[in-house]
Amino acid sequence: MTVAEEIIAELEQLHAVETSPGMAAVALDLAKAIDGTEVPGAKARAAHELRSIMADLRRLAPVESKGDAVDDIAEQRAKRRAAARERASG
C-alpha cells in the first residue's frame, strides 16, 4: 500500500475529517507528497511533518470505549451468574 492509502485508513479510523478537517487534509497532502517523490531529503521532511500532524490528530481523536480485560471479566461473571440462576430456578 502507499503512504497515502495508509494515512486515509488511519484518518477514517480517527474520524479526523469530522474533528479536524484542515489537519486531515494537510496530512493527506503530505502523504501524497511522500508517495510522489524520490528525493530522500524531501521525503524525510514530509515524513517528519506528517508524523507530527498524525500525532496531533491521534490526541484529538474521540475516545472510543473498547472493552478491556476488566470489562471482559465482568461480562464473563454476568454470564456465569445468569447460568447459575437458571440452573437454580429449574
DSSP file (Angstrom, degrees, kcal/mol; ACC not computed):
  #  RESIDUE AA STRUCTURE BP1 BP2  ACC     N-H-->O    O-->H-N    N-H-->O    O-->H-N    TCO  KAPPA ALPHA  PHI   PSI    X-CA   Y-CA   Z-CA
    1    1 A M              0   0    0      0, 0.0     2,-0.1     0, 0.0     3,-0.0   0.000 360.0 360.0 360.0 155.3    0.0    0.0    0.0
    2    2 A T     >  -     0   0    0      1,-0.1     4,-2.0     4,-0.0     5,-0.2  -0.418 360.0-110.7 -84.0 165.2    1.1    3.6   -0.5
    3    3 A V  H  > S+     0   0    0     28,-0.2     4,-2.6     1,-0.2     5,-0.2   0.915 119.8  54.0 -60.8 -42.7    1.6    6.0    2.3
    4    4 A A  H  > S+     0   0    0     27,-0.4     4,-2.6     1,-0.2    -1,-0.2   0.902 107.3  50.1 -60.8 -41.7   -1.5    7.9    1.2
    5    5 A E  H  > S+     0   0    0      2,-0.2     4,-2.0     1,-0.2    -1,-0.2   0.906 111.9  47.9 -64.1 -40.9   -3.6    4.8    1.4
    6    6 A E  H  X S+     0   0    0     -4,-2.0     4,-2.2     2,-0.2    -2,-0.2   0.905 112.4  48.8 -65.8 -41.0   -2.4    4.0    4.9
    7    7 A I  H  X S+     0   0    0     -4,-2.6     4,-3.0     2,-0.2     5,-0.2   0.901 108.6  53.6 -66.8 -40.6   -3.0    7.6    6.0
    8    8 A I  H  X S+     0   0    0     -4,-2.6     4,-2.2     1,-0.2    -1,-0.2   0.933 109.4  49.0 -58.1 -45.3   -6.5    7.6    4.5
    9    9 A A  H  X S+     0   0    0     -4,-2.0     4,-2.0     1,-0.2    -1,-0.2   0.913 113.8  45.4 -61.7 -43.0   -7.3    4.4    6.5
   10   10 A E  H  X S+     0   0    0     -4,-2.2     4,-2.4     2,-0.2    -2,-0.2   0.891 109.9  54.1 -69.9 -38.2   -5.9    5.9    9.7
   11   11 A L  H  X>S+     0   0    0     -4,-3.0     5,-2.2     1,-0.2     4,-0.6   0.897 109.5  48.9 -61.0 -39.3   -7.8    9.2    9.2
   12   12 A E  H ><5S+     0   0    0     -4,-2.2     3,-0.8    -5,-0.2    -1,-0.2   0.922 110.9  49.7 -64.8 -43.7  -11.0    7.3    8.8
   13   13 A Q  H 3<5S+     0   0    0     -4,-2.0    -2,-0.2     1,-0.2    -1,-0.2   0.870 113.9  45.4 -63.0 -36.8  -10.3    5.3   12.0
   14   14 A L  H 3<5S-     0   0    0     -4,-2.4    -1,-0.2    -5,-0.1    -2,-0.2   0.529 103.6-130.1 -83.1  -6.4   -9.6    8.5   13.9
   15   15 A H  T <X5 +     0   0    0     -3,-0.8     4,-1.8    -4,-0.6     3,-0.5   0.861  53.8 155.1  56.3  36.6  -12.6   10.3   12.5
   16   16 A A  H  >< +     0   0    0     -5,-2.2     4,-3.1     1,-0.2     8,-0.3   0.804  59.3  60.9 -67.9 -32.0  -10.1   13.1   11.7
   17   17 A V  H  4 S+     0   0    0     -6,-0.4    -1,-0.2     1,-0.2    -5,-0.1   0.870 110.5  42.3 -65.1 -34.2  -12.2   14.6    8.8
   18   18 A E  H  4 S+     0   0    0     -3,-0.5    -2,-0.2     2,-0.2    -1,-0.2   0.891 124.2  34.6 -77.1 -40.1  -15.0   15.3   11.3
   19   19 A T  H  < S+     0   0    0     -4,-1.8    -2,-0.2     1,-0.2    -3,-0.2   0.849 138.8   7.9 -86.7 -35.5  -12.9   16.6   14.1
   20   20 A S     X  +     0   0    0     -4,-3.1     4,-2.3    -5,-0.2     5,-0.2  -0.528  65.1 169.2-146.8  72.0  -10.0   18.4   12.3
   21   21 A P  H  > S+     0   0    0      0, 0.0     4,-2.1     0, 0.0     5,-0.1   0.847  78.6  51.4 -60.9 -36.1  -10.7   18.6    8.6
   22   22 A G  H  > S+     0   0    0      2,-0.2     4,-2.2     1,-0.2     5,-0.2   0.937 112.1  44.9 -66.7 -46.4   -7.9   21.0    7.8
   23   23 A M  H  > S+     0   0    0      1,-0.2     4,-2.4     2,-0.2    -1,-0.2   0.870 112.0  53.7 -65.2 -35.9   -5.2   18.9    9.6
   24   24 A A  H  X S+     0   0    0     -4,-2.3     4,-2.2    -8,-0.3    -1,-0.2   0.904 108.5  49.6 -64.1 -40.8   -6.6   15.8    7.9
   25   25 A A  H  X S+     0   0    0     -4,-2.1     4,-2.4    -5,-0.2    -2,-0.2   0.905 111.1  48.8 -64.8 -41.5   -6.2   17.5    4.5
   26   26 A V  H  X S+     0   0    0     -4,-2.2     4,-2.6     2,-0.2    -2,-0.2   0.912 109.9  52.5 -64.8 -41.6   -2.7   18.5    5.2
   27   27 A A  H  X S+     0   0    0     -4,-2.4     4,-2.2     1,-0.2    -2,-0.2   0.917 110.6  47.4 -59.8 -43.6   -1.8   15.0    6.4
   28   28 A L  H  X S+     0   0    0     -4,-2.2     4,-2.4     2,-0.2    -1,-0.2   0.908 111.0  51.1 -66.1 -41.4   -3.2   13.6    3.2
   29   29 A D  H  X S+     0   0    0     -4,-2.4     4,-2.1     1,-0.2    -2,-0.2   0.912 110.7  49.0 -61.2 -42.4   -1.3   16.1    1.1
   30   30 A L  H  X S+     0   0    0     -4,-2.6     4,-2.2     2,-0.2    -1,-0.2   0.898 110.1  51.3 -64.3 -40.2    2.0   15.3    2.9
   31   31 A A  H  X S+     0   0    0     -4,-2.2     4,-2.2     1,-0.2   -27,-0.4   0.911 110.4  48.6 -63.2 -41.7    1.4   11.5    2.4
   32   32 A K  H  X S+     0   0    0     -4,-2.4     4,-1.8     1,-0.2    -1,-0.2   0.872 109.3  53.5 -65.1 -36.1    0.8   12.1   -1.3
   33   33 A A  H  X S+     0   0    0     -4,-2.1     4,-0.5     2,-0.2    -2,-0.2   0.896 107.8  50.3 -65.1 -39.7    4.0   14.2   -1.5
   34   34 A I  H >< S+     0   0    0     -4,-2.2     3,-0.9     1,-0.2    -2,-0.2   0.926 113.2  45.9 -62.6 -44.3    5.9   11.3    0.1
   35   35 A D  H 3< S+     0   0    0     -4,-2.2    -1,-0.2     1,-0.2    -2,-0.2   0.805 111.7  53.9 -66.5 -28.7    4.5    8.9   -2.5
   36   36 A G  H 3< S+     0   0    0     -4,-1.8     2,-0.3    -5,-0.2    -1,-0.2   0.427 101.3  62.7 -92.3   1.5    5.2   11.3   -5.3
   37   37 A T    <<  -     0   0    0     -3,-0.9     0, 0.0    -4,-0.5     0, 0.0  -0.928  46.7-168.4-129.4 153.2    8.9   12.0   -4.8
   38   38 A E        +     0   0    0     -2,-0.3    -1,-0.1     5,-0.0     3,-0.1   0.286  58.1 114.6-112.9   5.2   12.1   10.0   -4.8
   39   39 A V     >  -     0   0    0      1,-0.2     4,-2.5     2,-0.0     5,-0.2  -0.688  58.7-150.9 -80.6 114.3   14.2   12.8   -3.3
   40   40 A P  H  > S+     0   0    0      0, 0.0     4,-2.5     0, 0.0    -1,-0.2   0.867  92.9  50.6 -57.4 -40.3   15.3   11.5    0.1
   41   41 A G  H  > S+     0   0    0      2,-0.2     4,-2.3     1,-0.2     5,-0.2   0.904 111.5  47.6 -64.6 -41.3   15.5   14.9    1.8
   42   42 A A  H  > S+     0   0    0      2,-0.2     4,-2.4    -3,-0.2     5,-0.2   0.901 112.6  49.6 -66.4 -40.8   12.0   15.9    0.6
   43   43 A K  H  X S+     0   0    0     -4,-2.5     4,-2.8     1,-0.2    -2,-0.2   0.923 110.8  50.2 -62.7 -43.3   10.6   12.5    1.8
   44   44 A A  H  X S+     0   0    0     -4,-2.5     4,-2.3    -5,-0.2    -2,-0.2   0.915 111.9  46.6 -63.7 -43.5   12.3   12.9    5.2
   45   45 A R  H  X S+     0   0    0     -4,-2.3     4,-2.2     2,-0.2     5,-0.2   0.929 115.1  46.0 -64.3 -44.9   10.9   16.5    5.7
   46   46 A A  H  X S+     0   0    0     -4,-2.4     4,-2.7     1,-0.2    -2,-0.2   0.905 112.4  50.9 -65.0 -40.3    7.4   15.5    4.6
   47   47 A A  H  X S+     0   0    0     -4,-2.8     4,-2.6    -5,-0.2    -1,-0.2   0.892 108.7  52.1 -64.6 -39.3    7.6   12.4    6.8
   48   48 A H  H  X S+     0   0    0     -4,-2.3     4,-1.8    -5,-0.2    -2,-0.2   0.934 113.7  42.7 -61.8 -46.9    8.7   14.4    9.8
   49   49 A E  H  X S+     0   0    0     -4,-2.2     4,-2.5     2,-0.2    -2,-0.2   0.891 113.4  52.6 -67.0 -39.4    5.8   16.8    9.4
   50   50 A L  H  X S+     0   0    0     -4,-2.7     4,-2.8     1,-0.2     5,-0.2   0.916 107.6  51.6 -63.2 -42.8    3.3   14.0    8.7
   51   51 A R  H  X S+     0   0    0     -4,-2.6     4,-2.0     1,-0.2    -1,-0.2   0.907 111.0  48.6 -59.6 -42.3    4.4   12.2   11.9
   52   52 A S  H  X S+     0   0    0     -4,-1.8     4,-2.0     2,-0.2    -2,-0.2   0.925 113.0  46.0 -64.5 -46.5    3.8   15.4   13.9
   53   53 A I  H  X S+     0   0    0     -4,-2.5     4,-2.5     1,-0.2    -2,-0.2   0.908 112.0  51.1 -65.1 -42.0    0.4   16.1   12.4
   54   54 A M  H  X S+     0   0    0     -4,-2.8     4,-2.4     1,-0.2    -1,-0.2   0.876 107.5  53.6 -65.1 -36.0   -0.7   12.5   12.8
   55   55 A A  H  X S+     0   0    0     -4,-2.0     4,-1.9    -5,-0.2    -1,-0.2   0.923 110.3  47.5 -62.5 -42.9    0.4   12.6   16.5
   56   56 A D  H  X S+     0   0    0     -4,-2.0     4,-1.8     1,-0.2    -2,-0.2   0.916 111.4  50.5 -62.9 -42.9   -1.8   15.7   17.0
   57   57 A L  H  X S+     0   0    0     -4,-2.5     4,-1.1     1,-0.2    -2,-0.2   0.878 107.7  53.4 -65.0 -36.9   -4.7   14.0   15.2
   58   58 A R  H  < S+     0   0    0     -4,-2.4     3,-0.4     1,-0.2    -1,-0.2   0.903 109.3  48.9 -64.0 -39.4   -4.4   11.0   17.4
   59   59 A R  H  < S+     0   0    0     -4,-1.9    -1,-0.2     1,-0.2    -2,-0.2   0.847 113.8  46.6 -67.2 -32.8   -4.6   13.2   20.5
   60   60 A L  H  < S+     0   0    0     -4,-1.8    -1,-0.2    -5,-0.1    -2,-0.2   0.591  87.3 113.5 -85.0 -11.3   -7.7   15.0   19.2
   61   61 A A  S  < S-     0   0    0     -4,-1.1   -46,-0.1    -3,-0.4   -47,-0.1  -0.291  78.5-101.8 -64.2 143.7   -9.5   11.8   18.2
   62   62 A P        -     0   0    0      0, 0.0     2,-0.4     0, 0.0    -1,-0.1  -0.384  40.3-109.3 -63.5 143.1  -12.7   11.0   20.1
   63   63 A V        -     0   0    0     -3,-0.1     2,-0.5    -2,-0.1    -3,-0.0  -0.618  31.3-154.3 -78.4 125.5  -12.1    8.3   22.7
   64   64 A E        -     0   0    0     -2,-0.4     2,-1.1    -3,-0.0    -3,-0.0  -0.858  13.8-130.0-101.6 134.7  -13.8    5.1   21.8
   65   65 A S        +     0   0    0     -2,-0.5     2,-0.4     3,-0.0    -2,-0.0  -0.724  33.7 172.6 -86.9 104.2  -14.8    2.8   24.5
   66   66 A K        -     0   0    0     -2,-1.1     5,-0.1     1,-0.0    -2,-0.0  -0.926  40.9 -99.0-110.0 138.4  -13.5   -0.6   23.6
   67   67 A G        -     0   0    0     -2,-0.4     2,-0.2     4,-0.1    -1,-0.0  -0.224  40.1-163.7 -57.4 138.5  -13.8   -3.4   26.2
   68   68 A D     >  -     0   0    0      1,-0.0     4,-2.3    -3,-0.0     5,-0.2  -0.451  42.3 -80.4-109.5-171.2  -10.7   -4.1   28.2
   69   69 A A  H  > S+     0   0    0      1,-0.2     4,-2.5     2,-0.2     5,-0.2   0.873 129.5  53.5 -61.1 -38.6   -9.8   -7.0   30.4
   70   70 A V  H  > S+     0   0    0      1,-0.2     4,-2.5     2,-0.2    -1,-0.2   0.917 109.3  48.5 -63.7 -42.5  -11.9   -5.8   33.3
   71   71 A D  H  > S+     0   0    0      2,-0.2     4,-2.4     1,-0.2    -2,-0.2   0.897 110.9  51.4 -63.7 -39.3  -14.9   -5.5   31.0
   72   72 A D  H  X S+     0   0    0     -4,-2.3     4,-2.4     2,-0.2    -2,-0.2   0.919 110.6  47.9 -63.5 -43.6  -14.3   -9.0   29.7
   73   73 A I  H  X S+     0   0    0     -4,-2.5     4,-2.6     2,-0.2    -2,-0.2   0.919 111.7  49.9 -63.5 -43.9  -14.1  -10.4   33.2
   74   74 A A  H  X S+     0   0    0     -4,-2.5     4,-2.3     1,-0.2    -1,-0.2   0.897 111.0  49.8 -62.4 -40.1  -17.3   -8.6   34.3
   75   75 A E  H  X S+     0   0    0     -4,-2.4     4,-2.0     2,-0.2    -2,-0.2   0.916 111.5  47.9 -65.3 -42.8  -19.1   -9.9   31.2
   76   76 A Q  H  X S+     0   0    0     -4,-2.4     4,-2.4     2,-0.2    -2,-0.2   0.906 111.2  51.4 -63.9 -41.0  -18.0  -13.5   31.9
   77   77 A R  H  X S+     0   0    0     -4,-2.6     4,-2.6     1,-0.2    -2,-0.2   0.919 108.7  51.0 -61.8 -43.9  -19.1  -13.1   35.5
   78   78 A A  H  X S+     0   0    0     -4,-2.3     4,-2.2     1,-0.2    -1,-0.2   0.889 110.3  49.6 -61.6 -39.1  -22.5  -11.9   34.5
   79   79 A K  H  X S+     0   0    0     -4,-2.0     4,-2.3     2,-0.2    -1,-0.2   0.916 111.3  48.7 -65.7 -42.4  -22.9  -14.9   32.1
   80   80 A R  H  X S+     0   0    0     -4,-2.4     4,-2.5     2,-0.2    -2,-0.2   0.913 111.9  49.1 -64.0 -41.7  -21.9  -17.3   34.9
   81   81 A R  H  X S+     0   0    0     -4,-2.6     4,-2.6     2,-0.2    -1,-0.2   0.905 110.9  49.8 -64.5 -41.1  -24.3  -15.7   37.3
   82   82 A A  H  X S+     0   0    0     -4,-2.2     4,-2.1     1,-0.2    -1,-0.2   0.909 112.0  48.2 -64.0 -40.8  -27.1  -15.9   34.8
   83   83 A A  H  X S+     0   0    0     -4,-2.3     4,-2.3     2,-0.2    -2,-0.2   0.899 111.6  50.0 -65.8 -40.2  -26.4  -19.5   34.1
   84   84 A A  H  X S+     0   0    0     -4,-2.5     4,-2.5     2,-0.2    -2,-0.2   0.904 110.6  49.7 -65.0 -41.3  -26.3  -20.3   37.8
   85   85 A R  H  X S+     0   0    0     -4,-2.6     4,-1.9     2,-0.2    -1,-0.2   0.902 110.9  50.5 -63.1 -39.6  -29.6  -18.5   38.4
   86   86 A E  H  X S+     0   0    0     -4,-2.1     4,-0.8     1,-0.2    -2,-0.2   0.915 111.9  46.4 -65.3 -42.3  -31.1  -20.5   35.5
   87   87 A R  H  < S+     0   0    0     -4,-2.3     3,-0.5     1,-0.2    -2,-0.2   0.897 113.2  50.4 -65.7 -39.5  -29.9  -23.8   36.9
   88   88 A A  H  < S+     0   0    0     -4,-2.5    -1,-0.2     1,-0.2    -2,-0.2   0.831 108.6  51.9 -68.9 -32.6  -31.1  -22.9   40.4
   89   89 A S  H  <        0   0    0     -4,-1.9    -1,-0.2    -5,-0.2    -2,-0.2   0.606 360.0 360.0 -85.3 -10.7  -34.6  -22.0   39.2
   90   90 A G     <        0   0    0     -4,-0.8    -3,-0.2    -3,-0.5    -2,-0.1   0.441 360.0 360.0 143.0 360.0  -35.2  -25.1   37.4
